[in-house]
């Protein structure tokens, strides 16, 4: 019983450490992106004014944000939605 609870403690401690490291890296990336643009990931040159308008509208009307990419399939932006904690 004691071995099981100590194993659970170390597993939880490891999870907290991993989450803290991910949060630290996320903040670092957000700070780098904010210095170059107002929207994270929006650093690819656009082909036209219409694409800029669509991305600006997507940012304005979404709770997430969009990451731009160069795609041969026409998917120029990918949605990044916040995860919700299950209740």
PyMOL commands that set and color helices and strands:
alter all, ss='L'
color gray80, all
select helices_A, chain A and resi 2-36+49-60
alter helices_A, ss='H'
color red, helices_A
select strands_A, chain A and resi 65-68+77-80
alter strands_A, ss='S'
color yellow, strands_A
deselect
rebuild
show_as cartoon
